[in-house]
Amino acid sequence: MAFVQLEGLGKRYGEIDAVVATNLSVEKGEFVSLLGPSGCGKTTTLQMIAGFVEVSSGRIVLDGRDITHAKPASRGLGVVFQSYALFPHMTVKDNVAFGLRMRKVANGELQQRVDRVLKLVRLNQHAERYPRELSGGQRQRVALARALVIEPPVLLLDEPLSNLDANLREEMQFEIRRIQREVGITTLMVTHDQSEALSISDRVVVMQAGRITQIDAPYTLYEHPRTEFISGFVGKANLLPGERDGAGVVQVRSGGELILSLRPEKIDLRDKGQGRLQGNIVSRFFLGSQWLYGVSTTLGELSVVRRNDGSAPLTEGTAVGLDWDATLLRVLSVDEVPA
């Protein structure tokens, strides 16, 4: 049996199903992200695991023990909230030690565990500072240390990076993953940011309207999305009409009954008259390492990403050809749940 098991887990508020019959198995030491837009049920799922929200149906099993109706404190899980919830009047060291004091851990062991976890998160030099004296990233690491010091079986992260600016958020993604791997702790993270989920997770669980729609490794999820919703939510995608030829090979075809997904970076820009499709550049956006072009075609406007190789960008109005490897086209299923 998996280390964490959700079996038909559901939450209903009156006539509204926030989470519907969710099944999920998480192995020991695995890092799993729950990904989806606001209102999809991901945070409610995490809160049910933590014990902060009562379960309406199904059950939660942790290492073979049914914890569905156990009190939050008895579950012994480590939780990092979006707001960090640090005590402003306590030093870093005292914030981290709080959970151990509540558990009446002997002072000698308490000091050793606090010192060890502060070194793990690289804050041992800031032990006597107060939260107001720390940067956003440092406060986030204090919250992480406080969750880890109790040595929980599972770490739950609720949008842990949402309060950080873009550069620091990217840095902290990899810091969280480093710490998780070093400790080897089973981790579930809630996020609406697909780049966070893809960059540091072992598996990503996409949720939509209270239901799980796909569970896969990040690369598989990005390269083989199952539905139109997933294709557009996990990265950018061009949706094209298509059909299968006599040999069963998928191809783009105006009026085709299939919905095909083609990632912008998988399209090559060619000289006018070359490629599979002709178009004109109608917009361009500089993204630093890349250029994002909007290209008007007979199939609608397509997005094309081109690496910034230092050469002059194409100008708006330029006639171009578009080409792609047909094996990169993905056939999508109709969305199974309402958006």
Helices and strands as residue ranges (DSSP letters): E 4-13, E 16-26, E 31-35, H 42-50, E 57-62, E 65-66, H 72-75, E 78-80, H 92-102, H 107-120, G 124-126, G 131-133, H 136-148, E 154-158, H 166-183, E 186-191, H 194-200, E 203-208, E 211-216, H 218-223, H 228-233, E 238-244, E 250-252, E 258-262, G 264-266, E 268-271, E 277-286, E 290-297, E 300-307, E 319-323, G 326-328, E 330-332
